Amino acid sequence: MKEIDSYRLGKVQVTISETEKPNRLKVACFDGEYQSEFTVSEYEFKNYRRLMNQRITQAYKNAGESEEEK
């Protein structure tokens, strides 16, 4: 699918691309160790991008902390 946007959140590379479903976008995140993908609506991406980025940053921070505890 076609890539729409790509940017970094600290060490996390975020790529936004189209999906086969109309009005849905795939968000792929990778920090060199952990990879995550989820879908959002175009509306969510446009209007809640800041919140989405905060949640991505926090999720990757928590993933790194839980690995350190092991």
Residue pairs with C-beta under 8 A, 6 or more apart in sequence:
1 17
1 18
1 19
1 20
1 26
2 17
2 18
3 15
3 16
3 17
4 16
4 17
4 18
4 25
5 15
5 16
6 13
6 14
6 15
6 16
7 14
8 14
9 53
9 56
9 57
10 57
10 60
11 31
11 32
11 60
12 29
12 30
12 31
12 56
12 57
12 60
13 29
13 30
13 31
14 27
14 28
14 29
14 53
14 56
15 27
15 28
15 29
16 25
16 26
16 27
16 28
16 45
17 25
17 26
17 28
18 25
18 26
19 25
19 26
19 39
21 39
23 41
23 42
23 43
24 39
24 40
24 41
24 42
25 39
25 40
25 41
25 42
25 45
26 37
26 38
26 39
27 37
27 38
27 39
27 40
27 45
27 52
27 56
28 35
28 36
28 37
29 35
29 36
29 37
29 56
29 60
30 36
31 60
34 60
34 63
36 56
36 59
40 48
40 52
44 52
45 52
